[in-house]
Amino acid sequence: LTRRMLSSAAHVAKNTPDHGRVLTVDKLSPAILNAEYAVRGELVIRAGKLESEGRKIIYCNIGNPHQLGQKPITFFRQVLAATQYPELISSSGLAEDAKARAAEYLANIPGGTGAYSHSQGIPIVRKQVADFITARDKVAAKADPEEIFLTDGASPGIQRVLSLLIDPTLPFSSKAATGKARKHGILIPIPQYPLYSASITLLGGAQVGYELDEERGWELSIDSMKKQVTAARAQGIEPRAIVVINPGNPTGQCLSAQNVAEVINFAEQEGLVVLADEVYQVNTYRADRPFVSFKAEAVKNKSHVELFSFHSVSKGVLGECGRRGGYFECYNIDGAVKEQLYKLASVSLCSNVDGQIMTGLMVQPPKKGDPSFAQYNAEVSELYASLARRAKTLTAALDGLHGMSCNFTEGALYAFPQVMLPAKAVAAAKAAGKNPDTFYCLQMLEETGICVVPGSGFGQKNGTFHFRTTILPQESVMSQVVEKIANFHNSFIKKYE
Ligand SMILES: Cc1ncc(COP(=O)(O)O)c(CN[C@@H]2CONC2=O)c1O
């Protein structure tokens, strides 16, 4: 054994550079090095450093409700606890319907929550999701559990579908064949949630941005999409899909049924698959702008569009981000393609079972008449009302500041104000080697301890500057947060006027 170890050590020594490292950053692929995810980027790293030095930081950079004090939904936690420790079903003071629900899940998960589940997800949970979709959309088509994939949050589902759409070898193979490098492109909104830009980069695809219209409440424009598709094709990019985030992150707009139908029609005409990111479907705060699902519009209009819709337990009024639960639904997706999706799911064996159970609880909560319904309904109603109040308070306050404008947050969990930065501030940022909005956000962090994300991390119209904050600070501290941002902003503008 010693001889073998010595010879392998000698072998490694022969093949290892002087400083003893095999894996160095210069050996990483450009796709890895170029991918960026601003939600946990430079600002959060700086915030962590300040926190380690004893500064109190208010993290408004990420839609992570429990981190800012939001309480979990009691019923959901009772069911989860009982599925983890089944003895609680017979011997605890848990609510009777919570015990019954836990027992039902355990009876349908061979081996319990410690075992791998079906790679597409626990059948009973997929049925619960399908029944939820059928009831939500009130359209003729009954959702089919076989069209549902349970995932570790929406992120991996989104990345899995993107990996189907982008052939990373295309630039090379097509160049060999046609002499002209081509790439698969994905249409994404500008501003967008950077999971998309980062994932497309990682997969070797091209981002094809379509601008949302800030002056018209972040409305999306079919004309802008058309222009971008034409320009992309002229550059040898083959657009294959369009991402729509509804309600929008970071922009907070809720699409009308007409908008949704227009996008579906456009996608069908242009031969684009639709990725409908609907993780904020519960977070809508304008009565006249309710959530309209892409699936419902597609069925209603008897569209042949090919559609993936995504949902998650991380948002809504659950905020169970760390649970890593969610799903995507396939609509009009070719059977052979779904088999490939199943194969990809099986490579990772299954999504985590707690997240699957939480997804089932999210879509099938206690109903009127259930023992836990009163408590559940009280908790959810207050959480929802508080989010709506905070959305209004924060956007109104930011919109009222001199040198700042902010569209009302119709949905989701963020405010995305535009900051009119004086030229001197832009010059100072340049001198500091920073994007102007990053420069502004870093100073806000240093002065107030409030961590937000620069608009450049989401994309923005050239010459405009934004930042994204969440609406999540509890109402007891929201007025302090608003006052701190306002004081900082006014002094910053004065300093660089
Ligand atoms: C639009 C959108 N899609 C998908 C996700 C992924 O969610 P899960 O993987 O947790 O299901 C997020 C998370 N929102 C990030 C995380 O917090 N703040 C954000 O902007 C999101 O905002």
The ligand as an SDF file (V2000), in Angstrom:
LIG
                    3D

 22 23  0  0  0  0  0  0  0  0999 V2000
  -38.8490   35.5750  -10.1060 C   0  0  0  0  0  0  0  0  0  0  0  0
  -38.2000   34.4850   -9.3030 C   0  0  0  0  0  0  0  0  0  0  0  0
  -38.1580   33.2330   -9.8100 N   0  0  0  0  0  0  0  0  0  0  0  0
  -37.5900   32.2170   -9.1200 C   0  0  0  0  0  0  0  0  0  0  0  0
  -37.0350   32.4430   -7.8820 C   0  0  0  0  0  0  0  0  0  0  0  0
  -36.3830   31.2530   -7.1860 C   0  0  0  0  0  0  0  0  0  0  0  0
  -37.0380   30.9140   -6.0560 O   0  0  0  0  0  0  0  0  0  0  0  0
  -36.8440   29.5100   -5.3450 P   0  0  0  0  0  0  0  0  0  0  0  0
  -35.7510   28.7790   -6.0330 O   0  0  0  0  0  0  0  0  0  0  0  0
  -36.5200   29.8670   -3.9290 O   0  0  0  0  0  0  0  0  0  0  0  0
  -38.1540   28.8210   -5.4770 O   0  0  0  0  0  0  0  0  0  0  0  0
  -37.0490   33.7170   -7.3160 C   0  0  0  0  0  0  0  0  0  0  0  0
  -36.4130   33.9370   -5.9690 C   0  0  0  0  0  0  0  0  0  0  0  0
  -36.3070   35.2900   -5.5810 N   0  0  0  0  0  0  0  0  0  0  0  0
  -34.9730   35.7490   -5.2310 C   0  0  0  0  0  0  0  0  0  0  0  0
  -34.5400   35.2330   -3.9010 C   0  0  0  0  0  0  0  0  0  0  0  0
  -34.9010   36.3260   -3.0070 O   0  0  0  0  0  0  0  0  0  0  0  0
  -34.9560   37.5080   -3.7340 N   0  0  0  0  0  0  0  0  0  0  0  0
  -34.9740   37.2410   -5.0530 C   0  0  0  0  0  0  0  0  0  0  0  0
  -35.0010   38.0600   -5.9300 O   0  0  0  0  0  0  0  0  0  0  0  0
  -37.6470   34.7650   -8.0400 C   0  0  0  0  0  0  0  0  0  0  0  0
  -37.6890   36.0160   -7.5450 O   0  0  0  0  0  0  0  0  0  0  0  0
  1  2  1  0
  2  3  1  0
  2 21  2  0
  3  4  2  0
  4  5  1  0
  5  6  1  0
  5 12  2  0
  6  7  1  0
  7  8  1  0
  8  9  2  0
  8 10  1  0
  8 11  1  0
 12 13  1  0
 12 21  1  0
 13 14  1  0
 14 15  1  0
 15 16  1  0
 15 19  1  0
 16 17  1  0
 17 18  1  0
 18 19  1  0
 19 20  2  0
 21 22  1  0
M  END
$$$$
